Amino acid sequence: MSETVYHRIHEITRRILAGGEMSTEEGRWMIRLPTRYLSSLMAGADRIRRHFRGDAVEVCAIANVRSGNCSENCSFCAQSGHYKTRAPVYDYIPEEQLVDQARRARQWGASDFGVVSKGWGVRSDKERRQLQRYFQAMARNSDIGRCASLGVLDRETARELKAMGLENYHHNLETAESYFHAVCTTHTYQENIDTIRHAREAGLRVCAGGILGMGESLDQRIELAETLRRLEVESVPLNFLSPQPGTPFGDREPMQPLEILLNIAVFRYMLPRAEIRIAGGRQFLRDLQAMIFMAGASGVMIGDYLTTKGRAVEDDLQMLRDLGVSVRGDTQQRRAASPVAAPGPVSA
Ligand code: SF4
């Protein structure tokens, strides 16, 4: 039996390295493999990562610019106004604070910095003006990549954000379409997919992934990976549920370290060319955090997350040094390949 399993992993690896892909059925098989096959899977995932993404990895960071009392009811999120949680509630932070954080992230080696705001999307001119001030201030003070995560976007707003100087748009699908009803009912899966399309059509680089460990089945994890593949998402953040007290998923058991590594490897097999970034929930890997890259990840989010503390940045940077992993901070090179609009003047 084990010989057959090793042979099949090897066959799939070879096919992907030759430019082919893993089928959905193979993904469903792979994600069920016992963890005794993990080393073999990781060896394959590592080869695939190096082949398509190179040896260096990407680092990014975020700032939560407006927090809490959100109109949406995402079952994992402490910021939802539908649940009683301890998430901080505040309105837009000052530009100087954002710039300080972005500069610090650049010093850490981050190529991109995300402006993250709670909520359904960009609803008012006041919000637009504030975002424009943020992107202008970032552009004036740092060469770090400008990302945002602002919720659902229509076509027009995506274009406006691009004209303001935004470069990347982050919008998670969160989970498989067949499980989304358990995660959120205040917006639809189709709105998530449309947001990704609108952002891409506007010329923004798209970053979209999800959260594993929310009670979805193994097949539904593959369904999520399949949808991301179909949408040709280039940057895929993977999060692992960090149960937040007071939310409907607050009592879920966090995923185990080996299961997390196996899932990262399977996503690498499903999405061989994507930038797979490990974000929230990385702490559940405990002492195995350094193995994310060997499992196929090609990026990592450092610093704090939205409502939870990340690991000390110095520990993460030391981890990268110990692994001998270089960080790709080539924002300028990427811009040269696809020029972005200079941020326009702030409208009154
Ligand atoms: S995930 Fe975003 S949209 Fe959903 S409740 Fe949290 S802040 Fe609101």
Residues whose N, C-alpha, C, O or C-beta is under 5 A from the ligand:
A	BS01	SF4	C70 E72 N73 C74 C77 Q79 S80 K118 G119
